[in-house]
Amino acid sequence: MVWQKSCSFVKGIYAETGAFPKSELYGLTSQMRRAAVSIPANIAEGAGRGSTREYAHFISTALGSGVELETLMILAEGLGFMSAGSKEKLAGELDEILRMLKRLRETLKRKAA
């Protein structure tokens, strides 16, 4: 479920960053897109690993990418590249994904112990 939500979230980030200035193509646009893509990619990679401990590690990496993306969205709004409304909508979606990832990580850690 969290993988599906994060894949859908990536589409929103791509749509939003598509309107960023062309001068940011290799800057904030690229960084935000890479951080967003990293979330479902790490979930998938972790799920494909052979151990619960490794899976938990990749979920932690996905969480790190999500927190990075929160900061990048704040910067994008502050620089005037993203409206407050768009940022709040995406931040709400990201917050839900992060909460799901935290619960999954805790479940995996208990299972690995």
C-alpha positions in Angstrom: 0.0 0.0 0.0 2.8 2.5 0.9 4.6 1.6 -2.3 1.5 2.3 -4.3 0.9 5.7 -2.6 4.5 6.7 -3.0 4.4 5.8 -6.8 1.4 8.0 -7.1 3.1 10.8 -5.1 6.0 10.7 -7.6 3.6 11.7 -10.4 2.5 14.7 -8.3 6.1 15.8 -7.8 6.9 15.4 -11.5 3.8 17.5 -12.4 4.7 20.2 -9.9 8.3 20.5 -10.8 7.5 20.5 -14.5 6.5 24.2 -13.9 9.7 25.1 -12.2 12.1 27.5 -14.1 14.2 25.8 -16.7 17.3 27.1 -14.9 16.4 24.7 -12.1 16.3 21.6 -14.3 19.6 20.4 -12.9 19.1 21.9 -9.5 16.0 21.8 -7.4 13.8 20.1 -10.0 16.3 17.2 -10.3 16.9 16.9 -6.6 13.2 16.8 -5.8 12.4 14.3 -8.5 15.3 12.0 -7.4 14.3 12.2 -3.7 10.7 11.4 -4.6 11.6 8.4 -6.9 13.9 7.1 -4.1 11.0 6.5 -1.8 9.2 3.7 -3.8 12.5 2.5 -5.3 13.9 1.8 -1.8 10.7 0.2 -0.7 10.8 -2.2 -3.7 14.5 -2.9 -3.2 14.1 -3.7 0.4 11.1 -6.0 -0.3 13.3 -7.9 -2.7 16.0 -8.5 -0.2 16.3 -11.8 1.6 16.1 -10.6 5.1 13.7 -8.6 7.3 16.6 -6.6 8.7 17.7 -5.5 5.2 14.1 -4.6 4.4 14.0 -2.4 7.5 17.2 -0.7 6.4 15.8 0.2 3.0 12.6 1.5 4.6 14.8 3.8 6.7 16.5 5.0 3.5 13.1 5.7 2.0 12.2 7.7 5.1 15.4 9.7 4.8 14.5 10.5 1.2 11.1 11.7 2.3 12.5 14.0 5.0 14.9 15.4 2.4 12.0 16.0 0.1 10.1 17.9 2.9 13.0 20.3 3.1 13.3 20.7 -0.7 9.5 21.5 -0.9 9.9 24.2 1.8 12.8 25.7 -0.2 10.8 25.5 -3.5 8.0 27.4 -1.9 10.3 29.9 -0.3 11.9 30.5 -3.7 8.5 31.1 -5.3 8.7 28.0 -7.5 5.8 26.3 -5.7 2.6 27.8 -4.4 1.7 27.4 -0.7 -1.4 25.4 -1.7 0.5 23.0 -3.9 3.2 22.5 -1.3 0.6 21.9 1.5 -1.2 19.3 -0.7 2.0 17.4 -1.5 3.2 17.8 2.1 0.0 16.2 3.3 0.5 13.2 1.0 4.1 12.9 2.0 3.3 13.0 5.6 0.9 10.1 5.2 3.6 8.1 3.3 6.1 8.9 6.0 3.8 7.7 8.8 3.1 4.5 6.9 6.9 3.9 6.4 7.5 4.5 10.1 4.9 1.9 11.1 6.3 -0.6 8.6 9.8 -0.1 9.8 8.7 -0.7 13.4 6.9 -3.8 12.4 9.9 -5.1 10.5 12.2 -4.3 13.4 10.0 -6.2 15.8 9.9 -9.1 13.4 13.7 -9.2 13.0 14.3 -9.1 16.7 
